[in-house]
């Protein structure tokens, strides 16, 4: 069996364009990238499934039958791609409603963690931060017990 070279090139172009679009900031472009990757994988399944044959019904013909498994996998991939597309459309529409654009913003916490990692600082856990706070006089809040490693 020899693979169909134009279809293999088409799969490569679709997946490469899809990955490029998924790495963008716009949710619309990310969504189009997922659709391209899904369709590229579907075409890949059909390319590697082998040559076309007769319908996979025993006794219908003496010619070789086509394999029904890749066709079932492509149908499943189409359904999954449709679900991801509809969810992505809902996210993009809601982001556009709230902000007027569909760009993905940087997360402030991720940026702080990245800066801390660049400085090689350790982060303070919740218990350590709470134990470091002074207790207010007359409060009914129970006093926190210091961690076992000896830090205050």
C-alpha beads as a LAMMPS data file, in Angstrom:
LAMMPS data file: protein, C-alpha beads

152 atoms
151 bonds

1 atom types
1 bond types

-500.0 500.0 xlo xhi
-500.0 500.0 ylo yhi
-500.0 500.0 zlo zhi

Masses

1 110.0

Atoms # bond

1 1 1 0.000 0.000 0.000
2 1 1 1.326 3.445 -0.885
3 1 1 -0.022 6.463 0.961
4 1 1 -1.651 9.243 -0.968
5 1 1 1.055 11.938 -0.881
6 1 1 -1.197 14.981 -1.479
7 1 1 -3.432 13.919 1.434
8 1 1 -0.423 13.419 3.704
9 1 1 0.806 16.917 2.796
10 1 1 -2.717 18.253 3.433
11 1 1 -2.725 16.643 6.891
12 1 1 0.653 18.218 7.708
13 1 1 -0.475 21.661 6.570
14 1 1 -3.782 21.452 8.469
15 1 1 -2.192 20.303 11.724
16 1 1 0.652 22.856 11.462
17 1 1 -1.781 25.702 10.769
18 1 1 -4.004 24.495 13.610
19 1 1 -1.141 24.392 16.113
20 1 1 -0.052 27.874 15.017
21 1 1 -3.582 29.213 15.568
22 1 1 -3.978 27.495 18.944
23 1 1 -0.911 29.410 20.186
24 1 1 -2.598 32.780 19.495
25 1 1 -4.326 34.971 22.110
26 1 1 -7.686 35.352 20.382
27 1 1 -10.277 32.731 21.357
28 1 1 -11.674 32.800 17.810
29 1 1 -8.293 31.882 16.352
30 1 1 -7.801 29.211 19.013
31 1 1 -11.188 27.767 18.069
32 1 1 -10.341 27.720 14.362
33 1 1 -7.048 26.023 15.275
34 1 1 -8.884 23.257 17.154
35 1 1 -11.185 22.729 14.177
36 1 1 -8.206 22.505 11.804
37 1 1 -6.397 20.035 14.064
38 1 1 -9.570 17.920 14.387
39 1 1 -10.146 17.845 10.640
40 1 1 -6.468 17.117 9.998
41 1 1 -6.566 14.131 12.349
42 1 1 -9.767 12.904 10.672
43 1 1 -8.115 13.030 7.246
44 1 1 -5.069 11.274 8.742
45 1 1 -7.287 8.415 9.964
46 1 1 -8.739 8.011 6.492
47 1 1 -5.300 8.142 4.837
48 1 1 -3.820 5.451 7.068
49 1 1 -6.917 3.241 6.910
50 1 1 -5.835 1.769 3.614
51 1 1 -7.281 1.626 0.136
52 1 1 -10.979 1.920 -0.510
53 1 1 -12.872 -1.318 -0.873
54 1 1 -16.384 -2.614 -0.946
55 1 1 -18.817 -2.199 1.895
56 1 1 -17.838 -4.301 4.936
57 1 1 -20.697 -6.771 4.559
58 1 1 -19.690 -10.436 4.339
59 1 1 -20.763 -12.145 1.136
60 1 1 -21.628 -8.945 -0.737
61 1 1 -18.683 -9.142 -3.128
62 1 1 -15.475 -11.046 -3.737
63 1 1 -13.460 -7.810 -3.766
64 1 1 -11.526 -6.871 -0.598
65 1 1 -13.592 -5.071 2.020
66 1 1 -12.729 -1.703 3.502
67 1 1 -11.903 -1.497 7.200
68 1 1 -14.864 0.009 9.141
69 1 1 -12.855 0.849 12.294
70 1 1 -11.135 4.012 10.953
71 1 1 -14.497 5.259 9.690
72 1 1 -16.004 4.780 13.150
73 1 1 -13.039 6.572 14.722
74 1 1 -13.463 9.500 12.302
75 1 1 -17.142 9.750 13.203
76 1 1 -16.184 9.822 16.887
77 1 1 -13.538 12.478 16.195
78 1 1 -16.132 14.573 14.348
79 1 1 -18.467 14.437 17.344
80 1 1 -15.671 15.379 19.756
81 1 1 -14.558 18.244 17.505
82 1 1 -18.150 19.480 17.343
83 1 1 -18.379 19.451 21.152
84 1 1 -15.084 21.323 21.581
85 1 1 -16.148 23.809 18.902
86 1 1 -19.491 24.536 20.532
87 1 1 -17.863 24.951 23.962
88 1 1 -15.214 27.250 22.463
89 1 1 -17.873 29.313 20.712
90 1 1 -19.716 29.734 24.012
91 1 1 -16.484 30.828 25.734
92 1 1 -15.602 33.283 22.969
93 1 1 -19.114 34.755 22.929
94 1 1 -19.186 35.169 26.710
95 1 1 -15.731 36.773 26.709
96 1 1 -16.858 39.156 23.976
97 1 1 -20.007 40.015 25.957
98 1 1 -18.060 40.764 29.140
99 1 1 -14.985 42.529 27.778
100 1 1 -15.778 43.574 24.198
101 1 1 -12.975 41.392 22.807
102 1 1 -12.027 37.736 22.909
103 1 1 -8.341 38.010 23.768
104 1 1 -7.046 35.775 26.539
105 1 1 -5.482 37.917 29.268
106 1 1 -2.455 37.040 31.368
107 1 1 -3.217 35.657 34.795
108 1 1 -1.837 37.865 37.581
109 1 1 -1.080 34.889 39.845
110 1 1 0.792 33.060 37.077
111 1 1 2.869 36.188 36.476
112 1 1 3.721 36.462 40.196
113 1 1 4.720 32.787 40.325
114 1 1 6.904 33.218 37.253
115 1 1 8.643 36.250 38.783
116 1 1 9.179 34.364 42.057
117 1 1 10.659 31.435 40.153
118 1 1 13.028 33.727 38.265
119 1 1 14.263 35.156 41.592
120 1 1 14.464 31.612 43.020
121 1 1 12.214 32.539 45.954
122 1 1 10.047 30.075 47.802
123 1 1 6.395 30.826 48.274
124 1 1 4.739 31.024 51.657
125 1 1 2.133 28.391 52.364
126 1 1 -1.286 29.310 53.721
127 1 1 -0.520 27.972 57.192
128 1 1 2.778 29.832 57.440
129 1 1 1.193 33.103 56.330
130 1 1 -1.675 32.712 58.811
131 1 1 0.655 31.787 61.689
132 1 1 2.753 34.885 61.012
133 1 1 -0.233 37.204 61.606
134 1 1 -0.487 38.585 65.127
135 1 1 -3.585 37.566 67.071
136 1 1 -5.914 40.392 68.024
137 1 1 -6.560 40.897 71.693
138 1 1 -10.043 39.890 72.687
139 1 1 -10.829 38.029 69.467
140 1 1 -12.665 34.709 69.634
141 1 1 -10.476 33.315 66.886
142 1 1 -8.482 30.375 68.206
143 1 1 -4.764 30.847 68.246
144 1 1 -2.929 28.988 65.510
145 1 1 -0.317 26.471 66.495
146 1 1 3.135 27.053 65.041
147 1 1 4.344 24.518 62.458
148 1 1 6.388 21.575 63.703
149 1 1 9.571 22.603 61.942
150 1 1 10.192 25.348 64.514
151 1 1 9.336 28.376 62.382
152 1 1 7.092 30.966 64.089

Bonds

1 1 1 2
2 1 2 3
3 1 3 4
4 1 4 5
5 1 5 6
6 1 6 7
7 1 7 8
8 1 8 9
9 1 9 10
10 1 10 11
11 1 11 12
12 1 12 13
13 1 13 14
14 1 14 15
15 1 15 16
16 1 16 17
17 1 17 18
18 1 18 19
19 1 19 20
20 1 20 21
21 1 21 22
22 1 22 23
23 1 23 24
24 1 24 25
25 1 25 26
26 1 26 27
27 1 27 28
28 1 28 29
29 1 29 30
30 1 30 31
31 1 31 32
32 1 32 33
33 1 33 34
34 1 34 35
35 1 35 36
36 1 36 37
37 1 37 38
38 1 38 39
39 1 39 40
40 1 40 41
41 1 41 42
42 1 42 43
43 1 43 44
44 1 44 45
45 1 45 46
46 1 46 47
47 1 47 48
48 1 48 49
49 1 49 50
50 1 50 51
51 1 51 52
52 1 52 53
53 1 53 54
54 1 54 55
55 1 55 56
56 1 56 57
57 1 57 58
58 1 58 59
59 1 59 60
60 1 60 61
61 1 61 62
62 1 62 63
63 1 63 64
64 1 64 65
65 1 65 66
66 1 66 67
67 1 67 68
68 1 68 69
69 1 69 70
70 1 70 71
71 1 71 72
72 1 72 73
73 1 73 74
74 1 74 75
75 1 75 76
76 1 76 77
77 1 77 78
78 1 78 79
79 1 79 80
80 1 80 81
81 1 81 82
82 1 82 83
83 1 83 84
84 1 84 85
85 1 85 86
86 1 86 87
87 1 87 88
88 1 88 89
89 1 89 90
90 1 90 91
91 1 91 92
92 1 92 93
93 1 93 94
94 1 94 95
95 1 95 96
96 1 96 97
97 1 97 98
98 1 98 99
99 1 99 100
100 1 100 101
101 1 101 102
102 1 102 103
103 1 103 104
104 1 104 105
105 1 105 106
106 1 106 107
107 1 107 108
108 1 108 109
109 1 109 110
110 1 110 111
111 1 111 112
112 1 112 113
113 1 113 114
114 1 114 115
115 1 115 116
116 1 116 117
117 1 117 118
118 1 118 119
119 1 119 120
120 1 120 121
121 1 121 122
122 1 122 123
123 1 123 124
124 1 124 125
125 1 125 126
126 1 126 127
127 1 127 128
128 1 128 129
129 1 129 130
130 1 130 131
131 1 131 132
132 1 132 133
133 1 133 134
134 1 134 135
135 1 135 136
136 1 136 137
137 1 137 138
138 1 138 139
139 1 139 140
140 1 140 141
141 1 141 142
142 1 142 143
143 1 143 144
144 1 144 145
145 1 145 146
146 1 146 147
147 1 147 148
148 1 148 149
149 1 149 150
150 1 150 151
151 1 151 152
